[in-house]
C-alpha cells in the first residue's frame, strides 16, 4: 500500500503550538521565528484541508479538528522516538563484532581486548576471521586490515607502517638464504622463495619454525621478538602497509566504537 506523504516538520510545529497555545512560545521551543511557525501551520492546514487553530479574544484555541488529531499525533511521535532509540541501541551496546586476521588477533588484539573488558566489565566480543568480510552481511562494527589506508572507510592506523626481516632465533648468527614469501610482501631483489604461504600469519609461523627469512609487519612480530622466538636481521624500516582499524561512517560514529578505537589506538 502506498503511504501518504507526511509533513513531519509541520506536524512537529503543530504539536508545539498546540501545547503552548502560542506561536511565540512554540517558536522559542523550536528556535525559529513566530512567523515561521505561522507559515508551517498555514501550510499544514492547506495540506489537510482543515483549520487547526482559531484566534479569539482570549488567545489561540484549537479547533475541534485540531483537538481530534492531537492525541494520535503525539502517540505517533512517541513511536518515532522509540524507533530511533531501537535503531541507536547498538551505540549503547556492550557487544562488538570485529573482523581481524587470525594471526593479528592472537599476537596483538586478544590481550588488548582483555584489557578493554577489564575496564568495561560485561563487554562481549564476536570475532570474524575474514577481515575483508562485508560490513552489512557480517553485521560488523569494525574490521582490522593490513592495508595502505582506509580508502572509502573511516579508519585509524594502529601503529606506523614498519616492516622487519626476521628469522628463527636458532638461525640468528647464520641466517639461512631461504625466503618465505606471502602476498603483499615482496622479497628483496634477487631473493627466491623456498616457501610460499598465503598470509602473514602463515609466514610468521613458518619463520618461527625455522623455514627461512620472512618480511613481516613489525607490529605482528614485536611480541615474538621480545620473547626471543625470532630475531630481526634487517629493520625495522618504513613499510607501505599498516594495520588499520576501519568501519563505515555510521558505525564509526557509534559511541561504543569510538571508545574501542580510542583504547586500541592508545595501546
Secondary structure, 3 states (H helix, E strand, C coil): CCCCCCCHHHHHHHHHHHHHCCHHHHHHHHCCCHHHHHHHHHHHHHHHCCCCEEEECCEEEECHHHHHHHHHHHHHHHHHHHHHHHHCHHHHCCEEEEECCHHHHHHHHHHHHHHHHHHCCCCEEEEECCCCCCCCCCCCCEEEEEECCCCCCEEEECCCCEEEEEEEHHHCCCCCCCEEEECCECCCCCCCEEEECCCHHHHHHHHHCCCCEEEEEHHHHHHHHHCCCEEEEEEEEECCCEEEEEECHHHHCCHHHHHHHHHHHCC
